[in-house]
């Protein structure tokens, strides 16, 4: 089960990176900052995939007596309305990418 959990965490990270790249290119909705129906609809497949994977991972982690998956918790915490002065979703996605992507050799 631990091997499967590790594979799902790799899948989650890959799906998050792909969604962040789309958001960094100017597509809003991943972080749901504007609470816009069209943004939500456009981002729904990526958000749904991440939430399903995150829930599955957390269930496995609970069975393995592990802490919840930090990356998923951080993603969920970053969603929702923000102050007007907060960076937009594309800038936020760029910051996430810079933090999550390993430096090129």
Buried (B, 14 or more C-beta within 10 A) or exposed (E): EEEEBEEBBEBBEEBBBEBBBBBBEEBBBBBBBBEEEEBBEBBEEBBEBBEEBBEBBBEBBEEEEEEEBEBBEEBEEBEEEBEEEEEBBBEBBBEBBEEEEEEEE
